[in-house]
Amino acid sequence: MHIELLHENPSSLTNAEILTIQMRYFEHFLAKAIRLGVTRIFVIHGVGKGKLRDTIHARLRRHPDVERFKNEYHERYGWGATEILLGK
């Protein structure tokens, strides 16, 4: 969820605004996957300092449709993605 792809002028944004935009995109992506009946998705959040990852994980812990999730090394995404299993 690179902010450069989500906003035309990311350099004008604060860190809080960036996180809000990224989380809004994440919520939309998750809702769409649930609506379509997808049972497994990957969310690419990058490695960095972990703020986006931690915020996504906190949301997933509370989401009623999330069966489980994990952030393990993946051959395609490295450590920068979380696998989410849906369909409780």
ABEGO torsion letter per residue (X at the ends): XBAAAABABAAABBAAAAAAAAAAAAAAAAAAAAAAGBABBBBBAEAEAGAAAAAAAAAAAABAABABBBBBBBAAAEAABBBBBBGX
